Amino acid sequence: MITRVGKIARLPLAVRTELNERLQNGESHRNLVAWLNGLPPVQETMAREFGGRPISAPNMTAWKQGGYMEWEMRRKIFEQTRILTREYHG
């Protein structure tokens, strides 16, 4: 697993989780960038870590190609493990 240090990676886990779920449901990057930049925890993180610069479309693209893909892979592995455990233990 790669340690991510970008804008989205530094957001609180709950925000990243909701973002990943919304990406999984096909929500547009434009809507997601606007949604994120309107959240107080995101605004606080951007002010503290990035001089107040908001999340941009390139940040979202980078997250979808990196952090989101890792999340999706872990989610699939967890689901497969759950199914195999259920089949093995009846």
Secondary structure, DSSP 8 states (H G I E B T S, - for coil): -----STGGGS-HHHHHHHHHHHHTT--HHHHHHHHHTSHHHHHHHHHHHTT----HHHHHHHHHTHHHHHHHHHHHHHHHHHHHHHHH-
